[in-house]
């Protein structure tokens, strides 16, 4: 498996000749053409490289979703999957046969992928996904977090956490979990950190990747250090994407790995 950071909350996940583009939004602004190693996804360069290539967005906010990218997938007969809400307006292109919507607190199968899709404390959802041919799962947190010290965030998070807890046991062990680590306006609140700790303890991932930090990338490292202090029952090891393969990791440790620049990647 190879993970490449495409800025903010976007990643390109490659495994066993399949790939998933996650939360590649209109923002932050990127060049239209370039290489994955530069943090730029260009469908024309990638579509023939994989047996299956999927697109996924956790919600419609412009830092997670780009309708132009979605339509490129659809026009190339590729599936695009969106965690959505019934209350939001259905755009015309969303009626395409290759556009799939996931709604809060539902489980479903899309092609070779099995999903458990939560709701969110913002919009859309977070997902636990498993390729039906693989023995591992991936958790992608979208904008599900305890964003601030307010009842609406505690209550919303607790509701989704409880539902997710019942789904985890039906999926393969979580290999990697992507978690939002700060707000878009540059705050890393205690409630968010405590909620992240709860998710890590529930999911028991081998690897944790912090995200949602465009413009505040220094929070990736501080998130890793905060989790290391909080997860006192676990051995937590911290590394960057670019130094990932230079370390030897203890058995059963949790590895928190963070990107420093768009295009950074690691394999495991």
Secondary structure by P-SEA (a helix, b strand, c coil): cbbbbccccbbbbbcccbbbbccccccccccccccccccccccccccccccbbbbbbcccccccccaaaaaaaaaacbbbbbbcccccccccccccccbbbbccbbbbbccccccbbbbccccccccccccccccbbbbbbcccccccccaaaaaaaaaaaaaaaaaccccccccbbbbbcccccccccaaaaaaaaaaaaaacccbbbbcccccccaaaaaaaaaaaaaacccbbbbbcccccccccccccbbbbbbbccccccccc
